[in-house]
Amino acid sequence: MQRMKKNVRPRTISAWLLARLLAGAWPRVKVWLSQGQTGQPQAPNDNLDTGETTPRGEYFMNDDAHAKLLEALAKDDFASASPEVRAELLQFHADPNAPYATKRKPKKWKKVDVALQKLRASAVPSENHIQ
């Protein structure tokens, strides 16, 4: 194992870490892009940084992304949310006692809670109404 030089600037280390992360994700991204050219890409619901599914509370960026998506879709009463997205959001936020990173910010968590209540109360559009 090589030792890092003492005079390496943080910017260089950051660039090196980013390159390592991208190198790990790139093979999966190439497969999804090629699938997209031939039809529907089959991208799993995984974290591209870790390559695994990350449960709530384990990776703050995952929690924040779900919260932002939930809030954005709540603005139009979830009219633009597919049944799959609705199900994902409801499943992700199913356990109110889970250690969501968003809970560390009480104002933000209140917005998430309000949006979740709105989602639970909204009717899922049926296929008969979609023309």
C-alpha positions in Angstrom: 0.0 0.0 0.0 1.4 3.4 -1.0 1.6 6.2 1.4 0.1 9.6 0.4 2.6 12.4 0.1 2.3 15.1 2.8 2.3 17.9 0.3 -0.8 16.7 -1.7 -3.4 19.4 -1.8 -6.9 18.6 -0.8 -8.2 19.5 -4.2 -6.0 16.7 -5.7 -7.3 14.2 -3.1 -10.9 15.2 -3.8 -10.4 14.8 -7.5 -8.8 11.4 -6.9 -11.8 10.3 -4.7 -14.3 11.5 -7.3 -12.5 9.6 -10.0 -12.6 6.4 -7.9 -16.3 6.8 -7.2 -17.1 7.4 -10.9 -14.9 4.5 -11.9 -17.0 2.2 -9.8 -20.3 3.5 -11.0 -19.4 3.9 -14.7 -19.8 0.2 -15.7 -23.4 0.2 -14.4 -24.2 3.5 -16.1 -22.9 2.3 -19.4 -25.2 -0.7 -19.2 -28.2 1.5 -18.4 -27.4 3.8 -21.3 -27.1 1.0 -23.8 -30.5 -0.4 -22.5 -32.0 3.1 -23.0 -31.1 3.0 -26.7 -33.0 -0.3 -27.2 -36.0 0.3 -25.0 -36.7 0.7 -21.3 -33.5 0.8 -19.1 -33.6 -1.6 -16.2 -31.8 0.5 -13.6 -32.1 -0.9 -10.1 -33.1 1.4 -7.3 -29.5 1.5 -6.0 -27.3 4.2 -4.7 -24.7 5.0 -7.5 -22.2 6.0 -4.9 -22.2 2.8 -3.0 -23.6 0.4 -5.6 -26.2 -0.9 -3.1 -29.6 -0.2 -2.0 -29.4 2.2 0.9 -32.0 2.1 3.6 -33.5 5.2 5.2 -31.2 6.9 7.7 -28.1 5.2 6.5 -27.1 7.7 3.7 -28.2 11.3 4.3 -28.2 12.2 0.6 -30.7 9.4 -0.1 -33.0 10.7 2.7 -32.7 14.3 1.4 -33.4 13.2 -2.2 -36.6 11.4 -1.2 -37.6 14.5 0.9 -37.0 16.8 -2.0 -38.9 14.6 -4.5 -41.8 14.3 -2.1 -42.0 18.1 -1.6 -41.7 18.8 -5.3 -44.5 16.4 -6.2 -46.7 17.7 -3.4 -46.8 21.1 -5.1 -49.1 19.8 -7.8 -50.9 17.3 -5.4 -48.9 14.4 -6.9 -50.6 14.7 -10.2 -47.4 14.1 -12.1 -46.3 11.2 -9.8 -46.5 7.7 -11.3 -48.0 4.9 -9.2 -44.5 3.5 -8.9 -43.0 6.7 -7.6 -45.9 7.1 -5.1 -45.3 3.5 -3.9 -41.6 4.2 -3.5 -42.1 7.3 -1.5 -44.7 5.7 0.7 -42.5 2.6 1.2 -39.4 4.7 2.0 -41.3 6.8 4.6 -43.4 3.9 6.0 -41.6 3.8 9.4 -42.1 7.0 11.2 -39.6 5.9 13.9 -36.8 5.3 11.4 -33.6 7.4 11.8 -34.2 9.7 8.7 -31.4 12.2 8.3 -34.1 14.8 7.5 -35.3 14.6 11.1 -32.2 16.5 12.2 -33.8 19.5 10.6 -37.2 20.0 12.3 -38.6 22.6 9.8 -37.6 20.3 6.9 -39.1 17.2 8.6 -42.4 19.1 9.2 -42.6 19.8 5.4 -41.9 16.1 4.7 -44.6 15.1 7.2 -47.2 17.4 5.6 -46.3 16.2 2.1 -46.6 12.6 3.2 -50.1 13.2 4.7 -51.0 14.8 1.4 -49.7 11.8 -0.5 -51.5 9.4 1.6 -54.8 11.4 1.2 -54.4 11.8 -2.6 -56.2 9.3 -4.8 -54.0 7.3 -7.2 -55.2 8.0 -10.7 -56.8 5.0 -12.2 -56.0 3.8 -15.8 -59.6 4.6 -16.8 -59.0 8.3 -16.3 -55.8 8.4 -18.2 -56.4 8.9 -21.9 
